[in-house]
Amino acid sequence: MNKYRLQIWQYDRLWGSFESEGPQAKFAIQDMHHRLPAEQGFQFKLFIARNEKRIIESGPAGIRLLAAEVLYEEIAWPLLIHQPE
């Protein structure tokens, strides 16, 4: 399953990000895109999670995950529609 991040802009000002993952992730991203029309100044950048950075600690009790950061790559809208799961 893929994880997506949709950056939402209006009139060149960043509003925020919407993240979605799971079986309905593509539908949720596309639905959000349709609810915020370009005619009202909305613009979008779409990203897909491609990797993850992890900080781990190794000690006598074993290995422990301290932090994880998802690394996203920007993709174009047609790639979202045609990309296999």
C-alpha positions in Angstrom: 0.0 0.0 0.0 1.2 3.5 -0.8 1.2 6.6 1.4 0.5 9.9 -0.2 0.9 13.6 0.8 -1.0 16.3 -0.9 0.3 19.8 -0.3 -2.5 22.3 -0.7 -1.9 25.9 -1.8 -4.2 28.8 -2.5 -3.0 31.9 -4.4 0.6 30.7 -3.9 0.2 30.5 -0.1 0.7 27.1 1.6 -2.4 26.0 3.5 -1.1 22.7 4.7 -0.8 19.0 3.8 -3.2 16.1 3.7 -1.8 12.6 4.1 -3.6 9.4 3.2 -2.7 5.7 3.2 -4.6 2.5 2.9 -6.9 0.9 0.4 -8.8 4.1 -0.3 -5.8 6.4 -0.4 -5.9 7.3 -4.1 -9.7 8.0 -3.8 -9.2 10.2 -0.8 -6.4 12.3 -2.5 -8.4 12.7 -5.7 -11.6 13.6 -3.7 -9.7 16.3 -1.8 -8.3 17.6 -5.1 -11.9 17.8 -6.5 -13.3 19.6 -3.5 -10.8 22.5 -3.8 -11.2 23.9 -7.3 -8.5 25.7 -9.3 -11.1 28.4 -10.1 -10.8 29.4 -6.4 -7.0 29.6 -6.6 -6.2 26.2 -5.3 -3.0 24.5 -6.4 -1.5 21.1 -5.4 1.7 19.2 -5.1 1.4 15.5 -4.8 4.0 13.3 -3.1 4.4 9.5 -2.5 6.3 7.9 0.3 9.4 6.2 -1.2 11.6 5.5 1.7 12.1 6.1 5.4 15.0 7.3 7.6 15.3 5.7 11.0 17.3 6.4 14.1 18.0 3.4 16.2 19.7 2.6 19.4 21.5 -0.6 20.1 22.0 -1.6 23.7 22.1 -4.7 26.0 18.3 -5.0 25.7 18.4 -5.1 22.0 17.7 -2.6 19.2 15.1 0.1 19.7 13.7 2.6 17.2 14.1 6.1 18.4 12.6 8.0 15.4 11.4 7.5 11.9 10.9 10.0 9.1 9.0 9.2 5.9 10.8 10.4 2.8 8.5 11.7 0.0 9.1 12.1 -3.7 7.0 14.5 -5.8 4.9 12.8 -8.5 2.7 14.1 -11.3 -1.1 13.6 -11.2 -1.2 11.1 -14.2 1.2 8.9 -12.3 -1.3 8.7 -9.4 -4.1 7.5 -11.6 -2.1 4.8 -13.5 0.3 3.7 -10.7 -0.2 0.0 -9.7 -0.5 -0.8 -6.0 
